[in-house]
Amino acid sequence: MAKKRKLFNLRKFVLQEAAKLSGKTTPTSKVKAKEYKAGQEASQLEKNVNHAKHLKLKEAKIKAAHKRLVLEMRKLQKRKVALKKRIIKDI
């Protein structure tokens, strides 16, 4: 006997996944989680958060520098085009 193939319903699947991610919280009594003392895990988490902040600041600084360089490059290109026109005009 041949098995019937079920059609994949994308809409239903997406709605189910959205329901999972909707933010419904489960009671803490039903959650099985290991508890740790605040120690190395907490300090490592703090280091990671600080590193993320540092990278964000560095990214902003690089972005600002890039913006300045792009503006400077455009100005130089305009001057170069004007100079070429002047040279051709003088010839």
C-alpha positions as CSV (number, residue, x, y, z in Angstrom):
1,M,0.0,0.0,0.0
2,A,1.2,3.5,-0.8
3,K,1.3,6.0,1.9
4,K,-0.6,9.2,1.5
5,R,1.6,12.2,1.4
6,K,0.6,15.1,3.6
7,L,0.8,18.5,2.1
8,F,3.0,20.9,3.9
9,N,1.0,23.9,5.1
10,L,3.5,26.8,5.3
11,R,0.9,29.2,6.8
12,K,0.1,26.8,9.6
13,F,3.7,26.2,10.3
14,V,4.6,29.9,10.4
15,L,1.6,30.6,12.8
16,Q,2.7,27.7,15.1
17,E,6.3,29.0,15.2
18,A,5.0,32.6,15.8
19,A,2.9,31.3,18.7
20,K,6.0,29.6,20.2
21,L,7.9,32.9,20.0
22,S,5.1,35.1,21.2
23,G,6.7,35.4,24.6
24,K,4.4,33.2,26.6
25,T,6.2,32.5,29.8
26,T,6.2,29.1,31.5
27,P,5.9,29.0,35.3
28,T,9.3,28.6,37.0
29,S,8.1,25.5,38.9
30,K,7.8,23.7,35.6
31,V,11.3,24.7,34.3
32,K,14.2,22.4,35.1
33,A,17.3,24.5,35.3
34,K,20.6,24.2,37.0
35,E,21.4,26.8,39.6
36,Y,24.9,28.2,39.9
37,K,26.5,30.3,42.5
38,A,27.5,33.8,41.4
39,G,31.2,33.3,40.6
40,Q,33.0,32.7,37.4
41,E,29.9,32.5,35.2
42,A,28.8,35.9,36.4
43,S,32.2,37.5,35.9
44,Q,32.5,35.9,32.4
45,L,29.1,37.3,31.5
46,E,30.1,40.7,32.7
47,K,33.3,40.5,30.7
48,N,31.3,39.5,27.6
49,V,28.8,42.4,28.0
50,N,31.6,44.9,28.5
51,H,33.4,43.5,25.4
52,A,30.1,43.9,23.4
53,K,29.8,47.5,24.6
54,H,33.5,48.2,23.6
55,L,33.0,46.7,20.2
56,K,29.9,48.9,19.7
57,L,31.8,52.0,20.5
58,K,34.6,51.0,18.3
59,E,32.2,50.3,15.4
60,A,30.7,53.8,15.9
61,K,34.1,55.4,15.8
62,I,35.1,53.5,12.6
63,K,31.7,54.4,11.0
64,A,32.3,58.1,11.7
65,A,35.8,58.0,10.3
66,H,34.5,56.2,7.2
67,K,31.9,58.9,6.7
68,R,34.6,61.6,7.0
69,L,36.8,59.8,4.5
70,V,34.0,59.3,2.0
71,L,33.2,63.1,2.1
72,E,36.9,63.9,1.7
73,M,37.2,61.5,-1.2
74,R,34.3,63.1,-3.0
75,K,35.8,66.5,-2.6
76,L,39.1,65.3,-4.0
77,Q,37.3,63.7,-6.9
78,K,35.5,66.9,-7.7
79,R,38.7,68.9,-7.6
80,K,40.4,66.3,-9.8
81,V,37.5,66.5,-12.4
82,A,37.7,70.4,-12.3
83,L,41.5,70.2,-12.8
84,K,41.2,67.9,-15.8
85,K,38.7,70.2,-17.4
86,R,41.0,73.2,-16.8
87,I,43.9,71.3,-18.4
88,I,41.8,70.3,-21.4
89,K,40.6,73.8,-21.7
90,D,44.1,75.2,-21.7
91,I,45.3,72.8,-24.3
